[in-house]
């Protein structure tokens, strides 16, 4: 196998891995990433407010989650 074939194989493997890491706030890792993102966006919101807003959004929307609609719902809940 040449170095070019190896590089193509590696790139294809990386793309497969990225597909599985989409927007998924219902998993523990996805929720943690979302809460960190929300803390940066809405610095006046407390951790408790963020957790409650995420819970409300998960209850309202069903999987697979539409990131834009999900974030719009959270924006309304968390903005001052």
N, C-alpha and C positions, 0 to 999 in steps of 0.2 A: 504494500500500500504506500502510495507516495504521500509526501507531506501535504499536498493539496487535497487529496482525498480525506486525510485525517482532519484537516481544518474544516472541510465541509461537514464531516460527520460530527465534529465538536459543535459547530454552529447549529446544526439541526437538533442536537441534543439540548442545547441551551434554549432554543425556541420552544421545545416541548416543555421544558421546565417552567418557562415564563407563562405559558398558556394556563397552567394550573394555579398560578398565583394571582388570579384576578381579584376583583372586589368581592370579598366574602366576609361581611361583618358578623356572621353567625358562628364563625370558628373562633377559638380563643386567640390565635395569632392575628387573624384579620381584625378582630375587635380591638386588640391592643394597638395595632397600627392605626386604626381609625380614631381611637381615643387620643393617641399622641398627635395625630393630624388636627383633630378638633381643638386640642389644647393650644396649639400654635395659632390656629385661625381665630379662635374666640378666647382671648386671654382673660376676659372678665368672667367667663363661666367657670363655676366650680366643678370639681371632679364628679360630684354627686349629680349636678345638673346635666353634665355630659353623659354620664352613665344612664340616667333616666331617659334622656332624649334618644339615645341609641336603642334602649329597650323598647320605647314607644315606636320607633321607626321599624325595628325588626318585627314587632307585632302587627304593624300596619301593612308592610310590604311582604311579599312572598319571594322565595328563592326561585330562580336566579334574580338577584337584586339589580335594579337599574341604578347605577351610581349617581346619575344626574338627579333623578327624582328623589333618591334617598338623601343626597346632600342638600337639595332644596328644602326638603322637609326639616332636616336638622338646622338649616340656616334660620328658618322661621322660629324654631324652638329656642335657639341659642343666642340670637342677636339681642342686643340691649334694647 
